[in-house]
Structure formats: C-alpha cells, structure tokens
Amino acid sequence: QVQLVESGGGLVQAGGSLRLSCTASGSIVKVVRMGWYRQAPEKQRELVAVITSVGSINYADSVKGRFAVSRDNAKSTVYLQMNSLKPEDTAVYYCNAFIFAGSSFRDYWGQGTQVTVSS
C-alpha cells in the first residue's frame, strides 16, 4: 500500500557530512509524521529526528546541533542532513512514517540504509 524508499547512506570520515532522503509512495492520503531512527549493532533502536506535517521537530539529544531534519510535504519526502559526523553515529538508519493511506492510519518503515563513520 505504501513504500518508503531511502537513499544517501554511505561511508564518510569523522567530521564529514551526509544527507539522507526518504520518499513515501503509494495510495497516500495524508502523511502525518516522518522521521528517522537508527540502530547500531547490539544496541536498541533509537529515535534520531521526527518532523510533523505542520513542522514541529524532535531530535535526540545526541544529534542536536549537528543534524537537521526537513520535509517536502508535496513530495511526501523527508531529509536528514547530518553534519560533524562522529564514529558513534555509525548505524543502520531507518525511515519511518505515520501515514493515512487507503482507509487507515499506519506506521511504515523503510528498508534501512547503512551509515558508517570512520575515525
């Protein structure tokens, strides 16, 4: 019904930058919230950043001042600009969206994209 397609992951040196993108497609009526989670090996999945359709934003304390989330509601797309990357940012990053599609609200997840920061 809805698919999330991510791009932008990769390998970067500490202090560098990456920009992740995620686009939702399908029988979408309304994208309520889009954002990013990450999970490092043997660690619990954690919220990175979330933005609502009206522009309210929530960041994890560990990324405040370094990451910036934005969205294009018309394109059902969310971005994550990651600056001043640290090795501790290494993780699989998952796009997440809460969407009304068809006749119901549901949480949707992307396939995940690897971000690796070398020291």
C-alpha positions as CSV (number, residue, x, y, z in Angstrom):
1,Q,0.0,0.0,0.0
2,V,2.8,2.4,1.0
3,Q,6.5,2.1,0.4
4,L,9.4,4.1,1.8
5,V,12.5,4.4,-0.4
6,E,15.7,5.7,1.2
7,S,18.9,7.0,-0.3
8,G,22.1,8.8,0.8
9,G,23.8,6.4,3.1
10,G,27.4,5.5,2.8
11,L,30.9,5.8,4.3
12,V,32.3,9.1,5.5
13,Q,35.2,10.2,7.6
14,A,34.6,11.7,11.0
15,G,33.7,15.4,10.7
16,G,32.1,14.9,7.3
17,S,28.5,15.1,6.2
18,L,25.8,13.0,4.6
19,R,22.3,13.7,3.5
20,L,19.6,11.0,3.7
21,S,16.4,11.2,1.8
22,C,13.2,9.1,2.1
23,T,10.2,9.3,-0.2
24,A,6.9,7.7,0.5
25,S,4.8,6.4,-2.4
26,G,1.5,4.6,-2.9
27,S,-2.1,5.3,-2.1
28,I,-1.3,8.1,0.3
29,V,-4.0,10.4,1.6
30,K,-2.0,12.2,4.4
31,V,1.5,12.0,5.7
32,V,1.1,12.9,9.4
33,R,4.7,12.4,10.6
34,M,8.0,11.3,9.0
35,G,11.4,10.8,10.6
36,W,14.5,8.7,11.2
37,Y,15.5,6.0,13.6
38,R,18.9,4.3,13.9
39,Q,20.2,1.0,15.3
40,A,23.8,0.1,15.9
41,P,24.9,-3.5,16.4
42,E,23.7,-5.0,19.6
43,K,22.0,-1.6,20.5
44,Q,18.4,-0.6,20.9
45,R,16.8,1.3,18.1
46,E,16.6,4.9,18.9
47,L,14.8,8.0,17.6
48,V,17.1,10.4,15.7
49,A,14.7,13.1,14.4
50,V,11.0,13.4,13.6
51,I,9.1,16.2,11.8
52,T,5.3,16.5,11.5
53,S,3.3,17.8,8.6
54,V,2.9,21.2,10.4
55,G,6.7,21.5,11.0
56,S,7.2,20.5,14.6
57,I,10.5,18.8,15.2
58,N,12.0,16.5,17.8
59,Y,15.7,15.5,17.9
60,A,17.7,13.0,20.0
61,D,20.0,14.9,22.4
62,S,23.0,13.2,20.9
63,V,22.4,14.8,17.5
64,K,21.1,18.3,18.4
65,G,23.2,20.9,16.7
66,R,24.7,18.5,14.2
67,F,21.7,17.0,12.4
68,A,18.8,18.8,10.7
69,V,15.5,17.2,9.5
70,S,13.3,18.8,6.9
71,R,10.5,17.7,4.7
72,D,8.7,18.4,1.4
73,N,5.1,17.6,2.1
74,A,4.1,17.8,-1.5
75,K,6.6,15.1,-2.4
76,S,6.0,13.0,0.8
77,T,9.7,13.3,1.4
78,V,11.8,13.7,4.5
79,Y,15.5,14.6,4.6
80,L,18.2,14.2,7.2
81,Q,21.2,16.5,6.9
82,M,24.0,15.0,9.0
83,N,27.0,17.2,9.8
84,S,30.0,16.9,12.0
85,L,29.6,13.1,11.9
86,K,31.1,11.0,14.6
87,P,32.0,7.3,14.7
88,E,29.2,6.9,17.3
89,D,26.8,7.8,14.6
90,T,27.5,4.6,12.8
91,A,24.3,2.6,12.5
92,V,21.6,1.5,10.1
93,Y,19.2,4.4,9.7
94,Y,15.6,3.7,9.1
95,C,13.0,6.0,7.6
96,N,9.7,5.9,9.5
97,A,6.3,7.5,8.6
98,F,2.9,7.6,10.1
99,I,0.5,7.8,7.2
100,F,-3.2,7.7,6.4
101,A,-3.5,5.5,3.3
102,G,-6.5,3.8,1.9
103,S,-8.8,3.7,4.8
104,S,-6.5,3.6,7.8
105,F,-3.5,5.2,9.7
106,R,-0.4,3.0,9.9
107,D,3.3,3.2,10.7
108,Y,5.6,2.4,7.8
109,W,9.3,1.6,7.7
110,G,12.0,1.8,5.1
111,Q,14.4,-0.9,4.4
112,G,17.3,0.8,6.3
113,T,20.4,2.4,4.9
114,Q,23.9,1.9,6.4
115,V,25.8,5.0,7.6
116,T,29.4,4.3,8.6
117,V,31.7,7.0,10.0
118,S,35.4,6.2,10.2
119,S,37.8,7.8,12.6
